[in-house]
Amino acid sequence: MPFHIEYRKVLFKAIQHDETIIYSPLKRFGGSGIRVNLQGETAYNMNGKQGLQLKLRNHTVVIGTQKPRELQNALDSLYKK
């Protein structure tokens, strides 16, 4: 099904670790888009090889972005509030 009807929420307190990464969406997730691999990791990626990896309590989420440092800095500033 190409459309996801349900929204996903990630609570800040569920994030145990975040880091910027360079990865291959094709090798790690089988392509771009919203993907889940065999390890249970979820990717939200449109294009490119950069992203922010969020280690949550029970799984890993990778958010593809052209500006991973800026996204990480934005999350870090929210943690401090």
C-alpha positions in Angstrom: 0.0 0.0 0.0 1.7 3.3 -1.0 -0.2 5.5 1.4 0.3 5.4 5.2 -3.0 6.4 6.9 -1.6 6.4 10.4 0.8 9.0 11.8 3.9 7.9 13.7 4.9 9.8 16.9 8.3 9.6 18.5 8.5 11.0 22.0 11.7 12.8 22.9 12.1 10.7 26.0 12.1 7.5 23.8 15.2 8.7 21.9 18.3 7.2 23.5 20.8 8.3 21.0 21.0 10.3 17.8 23.8 10.6 15.2 24.3 11.9 11.7 25.1 9.1 9.2 26.1 8.5 5.6 24.3 5.3 4.3 23.1 3.6 1.2 19.2 3.6 1.2 19.3 0.9 -1.5 21.6 -1.5 0.4 20.2 -0.8 3.9 16.5 -0.5 3.1 16.0 -1.6 -0.4 15.4 1.8 -1.8 13.9 5.3 -1.0 10.6 6.2 0.6 9.2 4.8 3.8 10.9 1.5 4.3 11.4 -1.2 7.0 14.3 -3.6 6.7 14.8 -7.1 8.0 16.4 -5.8 11.3 13.2 -3.8 12.0 14.7 -0.4 11.3 12.5 2.2 9.7 13.6 4.7 7.1 12.0 7.9 5.9 14.1 8.9 2.9 13.5 10.7 -0.4 16.9 10.9 -1.9 20.6 11.2 -1.0 22.8 9.3 1.4 22.8 11.4 4.5 20.5 11.2 7.4 19.9 11.3 11.1 19.7 7.9 12.9 17.6 7.8 16.0 18.1 4.9 18.4 14.9 4.4 20.3 14.1 2.1 23.1 12.8 -0.6 20.9 13.9 0.1 17.4 15.9 2.4 15.1 14.6 5.2 12.8 16.6 6.8 10.0 15.4 10.1 8.7 17.0 11.0 5.3 18.0 14.7 4.9 20.3 16.8 2.9 21.2 18.7 6.1 21.7 16.2 8.9 23.7 18.5 11.1 21.0 21.1 11.1 18.4 18.5 12.0 20.5 17.2 14.8 21.1 20.7 16.1 17.4 21.4 16.0 16.7 18.2 18.0 19.5 19.0 20.5 18.0 22.5 21.1 14.6 20.9 21.9 16.3 18.5 24.3 17.6 21.4 26.3 14.1 23.0 26.8 
